[in-house]
Amino acid sequence: MIPQKKLKKIIDDALREKFGDEFGKLHHDQSLQSAGLDSVDILDTIAIIENISGVFFERDELMDIDTLDDLYNLVFEKSISPDKEDLHT
């Protein structure tokens, strides 16, 4: 299990890669689409998070991500889920 603080840094770094200096202007309750991320950007960000953290997501879970908080919460939940499986090996 990865500590939440480290997971937050992984997520922040992935978002910073997409947003650059604009990352600091984002609000956690802001919609990712209103922040300028389209569905491809969101999937790219998720792929970065998966590759670095080892936490993998099902397609239907990703459909529930609307805000930055949703993204953080999903990653945190998946990282501590006792029944998580790595289906990508």
GROMACS elastic network, one bead per residue, 0.5 to 0.9 nm:
[ bonds ]
;  ai    aj funct       b0    kb
    1    79     6  0.60994   500
    1    80     6  0.63174   500
    2     5     6  0.83651   500
    2     6     6  0.66124   500
    2     7     6  0.64986   500
    2    53     6  0.75508   500
    2    76     6  0.89922   500
    2    79     6  0.67328   500
    2    80     6  0.82038   500
    3     6     6  0.53812   500
    3     7     6  0.63263   500
    3     8     6  0.87162   500
    3    76     6  0.88987   500
    3    79     6  0.86602   500
    4     8     6  0.59956   500
    4     9     6  0.85605   500
    4    76     6  0.65141   500
    4    79     6  0.85340   500
    5     8     6  0.51341   500
    5     9     6  0.63916   500
    5    10     6  0.88084   500
    6     9     6  0.50668   500
    6    10     6  0.62986   500
    6    11     6  0.87441   500
    7    11     6  0.62258   500
    7    12     6  0.84811   500
    7    49     6  0.85913   500
    7    53     6  0.70963   500
    7    72     6  0.84070   500
    7    75     6  0.75775   500
    7    76     6  0.72562   500
    7    79     6  0.85171   500
    8    11     6  0.51274   500
    8    12     6  0.59735   500
    8    13     6  0.84645   500
    8    72     6  0.70447   500
    8    75     6  0.87486   500
    8    76     6  0.84060   500
    9    13     6  0.59339   500
    9    14     6  0.84852   500
   10    13     6  0.51800   500
   10    14     6  0.62259   500
   10    15     6  0.86845   500
   10    48     6  0.85334   500
   10    49     6  0.63882   500
   10    52     6  0.71343   500
   10    53     6  0.72180   500
   11    14     6  0.51265   500
   11    15     6  0.61905   500
   11    16     6  0.84464   500
   11    45     6  0.81406   500
   11    46     6  0.85929   500
   11    48     6  0.84753   500
   11    49     6  0.61705   500
   11    71     6  0.83704   500
   11    72     6  0.72231   500
   11    75     6  0.84462   500
   12    15     6  0.51204   500
   12    16     6  0.58934   500
   12    17     6  0.84993   500
   12    23     6  0.82492   500
   13    17     6  0.61224   500
   13    18     6  0.87907   500
   13    49     6  0.88877   500
   14    17     6  0.51519   500
   14    18     6  0.67108   500
   14    19     6  0.88817   500
   14    44     6  0.88160   500
   14    45     6  0.57023   500
   14    46     6  0.81221   500
   14    48     6  0.61651   500
   14    49     6  0.65666   500
   15    18     6  0.51240   500
   15    19     6  0.60111   500
   15    20     6  0.78963   500
   15    23     6  0.67982   500
   15    45     6  0.65614   500
   16    19     6  0.50031   500
   16    21     6  0.72089   500
   16    22     6  0.78733   500
   16    23     6  0.54570   500
   16    24     6  0.83999   500
   17    20     6  0.56765   500
   17    23     6  0.87158   500
   17    45     6  0.84521   500
   18    23     6  0.82178   500
   18    37     6  0.83093   500
   18    41     6  0.75014   500
   18    44     6  0.88132   500
   18    45     6  0.74736   500
   19    22     6  0.53079   500
   19    23     6  0.51648   500
   19    24     6  0.88385   500
   19    36     6  0.85847   500
   19    37     6  0.87378   500
   20    23     6  0.58666   500
   20    24     6  0.86160   500
   21    24     6  0.64836   500
   21    25     6  0.81457   500
   22    25     6  0.54300   500
   22    26     6  0.71148   500
   23    26     6  0.55705   500
   24    27     6  0.83532   500
   26    29     6  0.87126   500
   26    30     6  0.69948   500
   26    35     6  0.70415   500
   26    68     6  0.84275   500
   27    30     6  0.51778   500
   27    31     6  0.86207   500
   27    35     6  0.88289   500
   27    67     6  0.87696   500
   27    68     6  0.74018   500
   27    69     6  0.88275   500
   28    31     6  0.82587   500
   28    67     6  0.65629   500
   28    69     6  0.51190   500
   28    70     6  0.85061   500
   28    72     6  0.89560   500
   29    66     6  0.88729   500
   29    67     6  0.55688   500
   29    68     6  0.62233   500
   29    69     6  0.60561   500
   29    70     6  0.84110   500
   30    33     6  0.84946   500
   30    34     6  0.70041   500
   30    35     6  0.68837   500
   30    66     6  0.81652   500
   30    67     6  0.53367   500
   30    68     6  0.64575   500
   30    69     6  0.82383   500
   31    34     6  0.51516   500
   31    35     6  0.62281   500
   31    36     6  0.88311   500
   31    37     6  0.89183   500
   31    65     6  0.88696   500
   31    66     6  0.53947   500
   31    68     6  0.68957   500
   32    36     6  0.65314   500
   32    37     6  0.55119   500
   32    38     6  0.76778   500
   32    42     6  0.78691   500
   32    65     6  0.82802   500
   32    66     6  0.59305   500
   32    67     6  0.52861   500
   32    68     6  0.64240   500
   33    36     6  0.51187   500
   33    38     6  0.56705   500
   33    39     6  0.79265   500
   33    42     6  0.88215   500
   33    66     6  0.76581   500
   33    67     6  0.83460   500
   34    37     6  0.72579   500
   34    38     6  0.89218   500
   35    38     6  0.89969   500
   36    41     6  0.88371   500
   37    40     6  0.77545   500
   37    41     6  0.53457   500
   37    42     6  0.61692   500
   38    41     6  0.52440   500
   38    42     6  0.62814   500
   38    43     6  0.87606   500
   39    42     6  0.50313   500
   39    43     6  0.62058   500
   39    44     6  0.85929   500
   40    43     6  0.50932   500
   40    44     6  0.61065   500
   40    45     6  0.85559   500
   41    44     6  0.50156   500
   41    45     6  0.61212   500
   41    46     6  0.85660   500
   42    45     6  0.50601   500
   42    46     6  0.61454   500
   42    47     6  0.86087   500
   43    47     6  0.60861   500
   43    48     6  0.86438   500
   43    62     6  0.85099   500
   44    47     6  0.50659   500
   44    48     6  0.63546   500
   44    49     6  0.87322   500
   45    48     6  0.51807   500
   45    49     6  0.63259   500
   45    50     6  0.86716   500
   46    49     6  0.50101   500
   46    50     6  0.60561   500
   46    51     6  0.85692   500
   46    56     6  0.86482   500
   46    57     6  0.83116   500
   46    62     6  0.86936   500
   46    71     6  0.88153   500
   47    50     6  0.50060   500
   47    51     6  0.60734   500
   47    52     6  0.85817   500
   47    56     6  0.85603   500
   48    51     6  0.52103   500
   48    52     6  0.62062   500
   48    53     6  0.83961   500
   49    52     6  0.53464   500
   49    53     6  0.57425   500
   49    54     6  0.77178   500
   49    55     6  0.74288   500
   49    56     6  0.84180   500
   49    75     6  0.85011   500
   50    53     6  0.53486   500
   50    54     6  0.51603   500
   50    55     6  0.51278   500
   50    56     6  0.53358   500
   50    57     6  0.77785   500
   51    54     6  0.57239   500
   51    55     6  0.78060   500
   51    56     6  0.83838   500
   52    55     6  0.82078   500
   53    56     6  0.83469   500
   53    79     6  0.84939   500
   54    79     6  0.85472   500
   54    86     6  0.80128   500
   55    75     6  0.71633   500
   55    78     6  0.65211   500
   55    79     6  0.59808   500
   55    84     6  0.83477   500
   55    85     6  0.89133   500
   55    86     6  0.77775   500
   56    75     6  0.86359   500
   56    78     6  0.76830   500
   56    79     6  0.87927   500
   56    84     6  0.83456   500
   56    85     6  0.80997   500
   56    86     6  0.66546   500
   56    87     6  0.79288   500
   56    88     6  0.79671   500
   57    60     6  0.83151   500
   57    61     6  0.64405   500
   57    62     6  0.69856   500
   57    74     6  0.88471   500
   57    75     6  0.85448   500
   57    78     6  0.78146   500
   58    61     6  0.53616   500
   58    62     6  0.67492   500
   59    62     6  0.53054   500
   59    63     6  0.67859   500
   60    63     6  0.52784   500
   60    64     6  0.73793   500
   61    64     6  0.57573   500
   61    65     6  0.75380   500
   61    74     6  0.80424   500
   62    65     6  0.54936   500
   62    66     6  0.89303   500
   62    71     6  0.85543   500
   62    74     6  0.86299   500
   63    66     6  0.79895   500
   64    70     6  0.74565   500
   64    71     6  0.88004   500
   64    74     6  0.89763   500
   65    68     6  0.78496   500
   65    69     6  0.84772   500
   65    70     6  0.51839   500
   65    71     6  0.57507   500
   65    74     6  0.79990   500
   66    69     6  0.82625   500
   66    70     6  0.61910   500
   66    71     6  0.76155   500
   67    70     6  0.50875   500
   67    71     6  0.65318   500
   67    72     6  0.88536   500
   68    71     6  0.50845   500
   68    72     6  0.62826   500
   68    73     6  0.85710   500
   69    72     6  0.51007   500
   69    73     6  0.59383   500
   69    74     6  0.84201   500
   70    73     6  0.51855   500
   70    74     6  0.60324   500
   70    75     6  0.86100   500
   71    74     6  0.52998   500
   71    75     6  0.63048   500
   71    76     6  0.86371   500
   72    75     6  0.53225   500
   72    76     6  0.61469   500
   72    77     6  0.85973   500
   73    76     6  0.50631   500
   73    77     6  0.59844   500
   73    78     6  0.84888   500
   74    77     6  0.50901   500
   74    78     6  0.60298   500
   74    79     6  0.84627   500
   75    78     6  0.51818   500
   75    79     6  0.60522   500
   75    80     6  0.88489   500
   76    79     6  0.52167   500
   76    80     6  0.66524   500
   76    81     6  0.87574   500
   77    80     6  0.55529   500
   77    81     6  0.60760   500
   78    81     6  0.50864   500
   78    82     6  0.86084   500
   78    84     6  0.68531   500
   79    82     6  0.85428   500
   79    84     6  0.79045   500
   80    83     6  0.88291   500
   80    84     6  0.81534   500
   81    84     6  0.55034   500
   82    85     6  0.87898   500
   85    88     6  0.87534   500
   86    89     6  0.64165   500
